[in-house]
Amino acid sequence: MDIAVIALTFAAIFVVELPDKTFLATLVLSTKYRPLLVWIGVGLAFLVQTAVAVGLGTAASLLPTDLVRSIAALLFLFGAVVLLREGLSHRNADPEAEGAEIAAKAKEAHGLKQVLACFLVLFAAEWGDLSQLLTISLVARYEDPVSVFTGAFGALLAVSGLAVLVGRTLLRWIRLHVLHFIGAAACLILGVVTIIEVLG
């Protein structure tokens, strides 16, 4: 495992997911269910999704290097545009309204049913999400699936854990649209660096 790849992946996925619906969904679910069970259910959803993304990225790494890096650069730039647009649209959005929509998807449950309910809500909400696309492109770019898996899964667990523990307090201090802009900047930097590598 490469510590630098783990750290870079962790940072990239963390800044992309912190303003995403992952954080808000976990926050809302933790007000409805026991926080530890929410975190376990959400973590299991992320485990499956990260494994799928790493598998797809590993398959993509078998393609010619320049092609893979060009696609990765496009995905990073696409991510920057998506996050920028979401940041602009969230400047006047009401987090409570988004939270009510997520809460409506979660049914009353107890014990292990809470874990399953959280797994299903996050699994459905996050399938094909930007963090999955970035994980695929990071695996294809660095050809180190174990390190990327470790960094991506760790970042997703950290974001959901943060939402469970201090989500409401954090949202009082930092607006979601600011986090979107930070994520967009990170994706833009990764895209530009990858383009320079392809051209150089």
C-alpha positions in Angstrom: 0.0 0.0 0.0 1.1 3.5 -0.8 0.5 6.0 2.0 0.6 9.0 -0.5 -2.1 7.4 -2.6 -4.2 6.6 0.4 -3.9 10.2 1.7 -4.6 11.8 -1.7 -7.7 9.5 -2.2 -8.9 10.2 1.3 -8.6 14.0 0.8 -10.3 14.0 -2.6 -13.2 11.8 -1.6 -13.7 13.6 1.7 -14.0 17.1 0.2 -16.3 15.8 -2.5 -18.6 13.9 -0.1 -18.7 16.3 2.8 -21.1 18.7 1.0 -22.9 15.8 -0.8 -26.2 14.2 0.1 -24.2 11.5 1.9 -23.6 13.9 4.8 -27.2 15.2 4.9 -28.8 11.7 4.6 -26.6 10.3 7.4 -27.4 13.3 9.6 -31.2 12.9 9.0 -31.1 9.2 9.6 -29.1 9.6 12.8 -31.9 11.8 14.2 -34.4 9.1 13.3 -32.5 6.0 14.4 -29.7 5.0 16.8 -26.6 6.8 15.5 -24.3 3.8 15.8 -26.7 1.6 13.8 -27.0 4.4 11.2 -23.2 4.5 10.9 -23.0 0.7 10.5 -25.7 0.6 7.8 -24.2 3.5 5.9 -20.7 2.0 6.2 -21.9 -1.3 4.7 -23.5 0.6 1.8 -20.2 2.4 1.2 -18.2 -0.9 1.5 -20.2 -2.4 -1.4 -20.1 0.7 -3.5 -16.4 1.3 -3.0 -15.6 -2.3 -3.8 -17.6 -2.0 -7.1 -15.9 1.2 -8.0 -12.4 -0.2 -7.3 -13.3 -3.3 -9.4 -14.3 -1.1 -12.3 -11.2 1.1 -11.9 -9.0 -2.0 -12.0 -10.6 -3.2 -15.2 -10.2 0.3 -16.7 -6.5 0.3 -15.8 -6.0 -2.5 -18.4 -6.6 0.0 -21.1 -3.8 2.1 -22.7 -2.3 4.5 -20.1 -2.9 7.7 -22.0 -6.5 6.8 -22.7 -7.1 6.0 -19.0 -5.5 9.2 -17.8 -7.5 11.2 -20.4 -10.8 9.7 -19.2 -9.7 10.3 -15.5 -9.0 13.9 -16.3 -12.4 14.3 -17.9 -14.1 12.7 -14.9 -12.2 15.0 -12.5 -13.3 18.1 -14.6 -16.8 16.7 -14.8 -16.8 16.5 -11.0 -15.6 20.0 -10.7 -18.4 21.3 -12.9 -21.1 19.2 -11.0 -19.9 20.4 -7.6 -19.7 24.0 -8.8 -23.3 23.9 -10.1 -24.5 22.2 -6.9 -22.7 24.8 -4.8 -24.4 27.6 -6.8 -27.8 26.0 -6.5 -27.4 25.3 -2.7 -26.6 28.9 -1.9 -30.3 29.6 -1.2 -31.4 26.0 -0.6 -33.1 24.9 2.6 -31.3 22.0 4.2 -34.4 21.2 6.3 -36.5 20.6 3.1 -33.8 18.2 1.8 -33.7 16.4 5.1 -37.5 15.9 5.1 -37.3 14.2 1.7 -34.6 11.8 3.0 -36.6 11.1 6.2 -39.6 10.2 4.2 -37.7 7.4 2.5 -36.7 5.8 5.8 -39.5 3.7 7.4 -39.9 3.1 11.1 -37.5 0.2 12.1 -35.8 -1.3 15.1 -32.6 -3.1 15.8 -31.0 -4.7 12.7 -33.9 -3.4 10.6 -32.5 0.1 11.3 -29.1 -1.0 9.8 -30.8 -2.4 6.8 -33.0 0.7 6.3 -29.9 2.9 6.4 -28.0 0.6 4.1 -30.9 0.7 1.5 -31.4 4.5 1.7 -27.7 5.3 1.2 -27.1 2.5 -1.3 -29.9 3.8 -3.5 -29.0 7.5 -3.1 -25.3 7.1 -3.7 -25.2 4.6 -6.6 -23.3 6.1 -9.5 -22.4 9.1 -7.3 -19.5 11.4 -7.9 -17.4 9.7 -5.3 -17.8 6.4 -7.1 -16.7 8.0 -10.4 -13.7 9.6 -8.7 -12.8 6.3 -7.1 -12.9 4.6 -10.5 -10.6 7.3 -12.0 -8.2 7.2 -9.1 -7.8 3.5 -9.3 -7.2 3.7 -13.1 -4.8 6.6 -12.6 -2.6 5.2 -9.8 -3.1 1.4 -10.5 -3.1 0.8 -6.8 -6.6 -0.6 -6.0 -5.9 -1.5 -2.3 -4.6 2.0 -1.5 -7.4 3.7 -3.3 -10.0 1.5 -1.6 -8.5 2.2 1.8 -8.5 6.0 1.2 -12.0 6.1 -0.4 -13.7 3.9 2.2 -11.9 5.7 5.0 -13.1 9.0 3.7 -16.7 7.8 3.3 -16.7 6.4 6.9 -15.2 9.7 8.2 -17.8 11.8 6.5 -20.7 9.7 7.7 -19.2 9.5 11.2 -18.9 13.3 11.2 -22.5 13.6 10.2 -23.6 11.3 13.0 -21.5 13.0 15.7 -21.4 16.7 14.9 -23.5 17.1 11.8 -26.0 19.8 13.0 -23.2 21.8 14.7 -21.0 21.7 11.6 -23.8 22.9 9.4 -24.3 26.0 11.7 -20.7 27.0 11.1 -20.0 26.0 7.5 -22.6 26.4 4.7 -23.0 23.5 2.2 -22.4 25.6 -0.8 -18.9 26.6 0.5 -18.1 22.9 0.8 -19.3 22.3 -2.7 -16.9 25.0 -4.0 -14.0 23.4 -2.0 -14.8 20.0 -3.6 -15.0 21.6 -7.0 -11.5 23.2 -6.6 -10.1 19.8 -5.5 -11.5 18.1 -8.6 -10.2 20.9 -10.8 -6.7 20.6 -9.4 -6.7 16.8 -9.9 -8.0 17.2 -13.5 -5.4 19.8 -14.4 -2.6 17.7 -12.9 -3.8 14.7 -14.9 -4.0 16.6 -18.1 -0.4 17.9 -17.6 0.7 14.3 -17.1 -1.0 13.2 -20.3 0.5 16.1 -22.3 3.9 15.8 -20.7 
